[in-house]
Amino acid sequence: MRRSTPPPRRDRRTGLAVDLPLRIKATYCVQADGEYPVLGGDETLSDLLAPYGGSLVQKPDDQSLRLPYPSMATRLLAEAVADGARVDHVLLAYAIPSLAPSDHIGAALTAAGPEEPLVFAVSDQGTTAPYTALRLASEYQLRHRGQTLVIALDQAALPWPTPGTQPRRSAAYALLLDSTAGQGGVTLYQRTKVAEAEVADRLAEYLDHVHSRHPEPLAVTLSAHVPADGSYAADAFERGDPGLLCTSSWAALHEAMTSGARGTAVVVDYEPRSDQLSAAAFEMGRPAP
């Protein structure tokens, strides 16, 4: 079959590191505490949990408890649009699904955006979901251009017990991304079957690769879930918030972007249930075209 147009340019790969043609235009953040009034009641939630052997551990007096995914995500989209962004595509990433099945966050975002953006969600990957969302954002940019909003979400109000860490507060961080016309502005790393004892070595290899490509100052933030210990090629090194899941290390990236910092910011996460190590390096201060 003949092609009338050339195929999209693929990512440039070095080992398991992938250069994505993405640039951060802006970052946004919203945090919320406490419980939220919501649709649905205890009986519905109990019916949903029963097939999985689950049960409610708290029952609010008003028989309602809403997790703040829709309110946080629509607020972040509104902030991006207010800044003049033309958001054509939204990617949500979270470790814990929304509580209320009737709460259609995708439909809410499509209705809230003036461009009626396409909305997709990445889940069932634990804390590494935002990194897969970055890869999908790159694939979309290769074909459709426009601007993409990647939103990582955590929720604190959970009426059932959850494995691992339960977020101490609700938070969402959004990256507004566009294309760099083929030049790699984000270096993504995703590797499965990495035992906890191997994390430090694999991470050191990745950071050495990033540092060799970006001579600017390198600032690394490990999420609280990364069991890494060792010496890395970084000018600054810190841990993310231990009270968060998907957004544990993304706060540092938001702070670097809003402060006007230059250099390369790296965020790292590890999902022990799937032995997956993920990292992303972002060029900060890249001038807009």
N, C-alpha and C positions, 0 to 999 in steps of 0.2 A: 504494500500500500504506500503510495507516495504522500509526502508531507508538503503542504503548501507553505508552512512556516517552520523555522528551525525549532528543535526541541528546547525546553527551558534549560538554562545552565544549571548543572548540578553542583552540590556543595563540594568544596575542596576538602579532602580528608587526609589526615596524617595519623595513621594508626586508628584509634577510636575517637580521636578529636576531630570535630567537624567545624569548618569555618562557615558560619551562616551569614548570608548577605543582609544583615539586619543592623539597624542603628536605633538607639534609644532617643526618641524625641523628647520625652518627658516621663516622669513617674508621679504616681498619685497614691495617697494612703488614707484609709479611714479605719478607726478603731472604735469598738463599742463594748460596753460592759453590761452585764446583767441579763435579764430575761426580756423577751419581747412578746407583745400580744399577738396571738396568731389564730389562723383558721385551724379547724380540726379539734378533736377532743380525745379523751383518754381511751374511749372504747375503740375508736378507729386505730389509734396507735397500737393498742394491745393486739388487735386483729392482725396488724401488719407484722408485729414481732413474733407472734405465736408460732408460725411455721419454722422459725429459726431458733426456737427454744428461748427466746428473749422475753423480758417483761419490763414494765415501767418501774423505774426506781424513784421517781418523784411525780406527784400528781398535783399540779397547781389548782388552787381553789376555783379559778375561772375555767378550768378544763381546757386551757389553751396555752401553748408555749411555741412561739415561732422563732426559728433560727434566722439570723439577720442576713442571709445571703442576698436576697433580692434588694433589700434596702441599701446594703453596702455596694453591691455591684452597680445598681442604677445611679447611685451617687457618684461613683468613680467615672462612669460613662458621661454623666452630666458635666463633671469638672473638665474632662478632656474636650468635650464639645464646646464648652464655654471658652476654652483656650484657643478655639479655632480649628480643632482637629476634625478631620473627615474620617470617621471610624467606619470602615466597611466590614470589619470582621472582629468578633470578640471570642476569645478562648478562655474558658473558666477552668481552673485547676484546683482540686481539693482532695483531701484524704478522707473526709467524712461526708457522706451525701447529705443533701438537704432533708430535713425532717418531714415536711409536708409534701406528699406527692402532688397535691392540688396546687402547689405553689410553683407555677411555671416560670422559672427565672429566665429561661431563654426567650419566651414570648414577651416577658416584661421588658427585657433589654432591647429586643427588636422594635417594640412599640416606643420605647423611650428615645432611641437614636434617630435623628433626622434622616440619616442615610439608610434606615431600616437594616442594620448590619446582620450578617449571618452570625449565629451563635452556636458554638460547640463546647462540649465539656470533656475534660480528661479526668478520670477517676480510677479507682481500683489499682492504683500504683503507689499508694501511700504518699510519703512525703516527697517523692521524686516526680509527681505529676506536673509541676510547673516546668520542668525541663523538657518533658515530652511536648508540652504546649508550645515551647519555643521552637522545637523542630517543626511542628505543624504550622506555626506562624511563618516560618521560612518557606515551607512548601507553598503556602498560599501566596506569599509575596512573589515567588518566582513566576507564578501564573497570572496573578490578578493585580499586582501592585496595590495602590491604595494604602491605607493605614490599618494596623491591627492593634487591638488592645488585649493584652494578656493579663488576666486577673488571677492571682493566687489568694485563696480564701481559707480562713480558719473560723470555727464556731465554738463557742464555749457552752452554750445552753443545750445540754444533751440529757434527755430523760431516760437514757438506758446506759448500762455499763459498756465501755469500749476497751478494746485491747490497747496496751501501750499508753502513751501520754494523752491525756485529755487537755485541750487548750484551756488556759486559765482565763482567757479573754477572747473576744471575737475581733478579728483583724482582716484587712484585705489590702493588698498592694497591687497596683496596676502599672504595667509598662506599656507606653505608647510607642509602637515600632513602625518603621517604614524601611524601604529597601535602600541598600548602599550601592546599587547598580553593579552587583557582582563582587564587590570587595567585602571581605569578611570583617564585620564589625563585632561579631559574637563568636567566641570559640566554645563550642558545646562538647561535653564529654559525658557519655552514658555507657556504663559497663555493668553487665550482670555477672552473677556467680563470683562475687568478690567477698570472700570471707572477712570477718572483722579483723583478723590478724594480718590481712593483706591490704587493708585500706590505706595505711600510711605509705606503703611502697607505691601503690597505684596512684595515689594522689600526688606524691612527690614527682613521679614521672610526668604527670599532666602539667603540674605547675612549672616544671623545668621547660616543658615544651612552650607553654604560654610566655614564660619569661624570655625565652630565646627569640620570640616573635615580637614582643612588645617591651622595648627597653625602658619605657616610662615606669614610674613607681607602681608597684604591684601591691594591692591591698586585698587580703584574703579574709573572708568570713566563713567559718564552719558553722553549720547548724548544730544545735545541741545534740543531735542524733549521730554525729560523725565520731566514731571511736578512733580518731586519728591522734597519733602522738609522734612527734619527730620534728626535724628541722626542714623548713621549706624555703624555697626561693621567693621570699615575700618581704616587702618593706614594712608592711603592717599586717598584723595577724590578730583576729579576735574570734570570739564565740558568739553565736546567735542566741536569741532569747530561749531559755529552756522551757518556757511556758507556752510555746507555740509549736505547731506542726509544719504545715506547708510554708508558712511565712517566717519561720524562725530566722533565716539568714537574709531575707529580702529587705528587712528594715535598713540594714547597712547600705545596701545599694541605693535605696531611696534617699538616705541621708547624703550619700556621696553625690548623687545627681542634683539634689536641691541646693547643696552647698557650693556647687560649681567646681567641684574637685576635678583634677585632670589626672590622667594615668589610666591604669587598668584595674577594675574592680572584679573580684572573683567570688562567687558564692558556691558553696559545696553542701551536698546533702547525701545521706546514706539511709536506705530503707532496709533494716535488718531482716524483715520478713521475706524479702525477695533477694537479699544480698546484692542490691543494686546501688552502685556509686554513681552519682551525677554531679556535674560541675558546669559552670558557665562563666566565661570571662568576657567582660564588657569594656569596650574602649570608651572612656569618659572624655567629654569635651570635644568629640569629633564635630567639626563645623558642619552646619547644615548646608545643602546645596543652594 
